[in-house]
Amino acid sequence: MRGSVVGQLILKDWVLYRTQLLLMIAGGAIGLAVVLRGGQGPFTIGAVAFFVAMVLVAHMLPMAGIVNERKNKNLAFLMSLPISSTQYTTSKLISTFGLFLISWLTLVAAAVVLIETRGMAPRGFIPMLLILALLPFVGFCLMTSAALVGETEGWAIAANVACSSSYGLIWTYMVQVPALTANAAGPVPVWNSTVLRILGVELGLIVLILALTYYLQSRKRDFI
């Protein structure tokens, strides 16, 4: 019975937000199409549209699926169902994480395929692409955690603002790191120690944030 309720909660979120998800994927696809036109101008415009689509998904899902649920008083009803706080947390993480992962993987895979098959960018740019694409992933996890653990909308908004203001700064810093940019225009991807270290930190942060979310949720007494 409880498992079926969890499944229904996950399905509910997927049904509610699948249209927005498809629109975001379409936005990223348009950005890639612009890049394929060739030239510095189309590359810059298309790349910005591509990453903006990722950022929009990362920000929309936690706000719409978690914050608004609490704001609209739906959480009180959900917690009256035969479901524990841990199961609620699991359902939310699976639904929001799954929705984001689908869009993220679709866009990243499409970019890598176009680099490999259409020469959209030098193959040496693939490591930088993955590093930059993982930043919205980390931001998504932070905002999802703040939305779940935070007792007020303010925590989610604060996480949203912090992530939004940091992307440009981090991207600007990374493109100035010689170990990342030296091989970006090369014919083959170079996975040097700097690239692997940054990727490891990003993936580690994702796992750490998700684990902390479960831990902090398990210690809470009031979820309404």
ABEGO torsion letter per residue (X at the ends): XAAAAAAAAAAAAAAAAAAAAAAAAAAAAAAAAAAAAEEAAAAAAAAAAAAAAAAAAAAAAAAAAAAAAAAAGAAAAAAABBBBAAAAAAAAAAAAAAAAAAAAAAAAAAAAAAAAAAGABBAAAAAAAAAAAAAAAAAAAAAAAAAAABABAAAAAAAAAAAAAAAAAAAAAAAABAAAAAAAABABBBBBAAAAAAAAAAAAAAAAAAAAAAAAAAABABAX
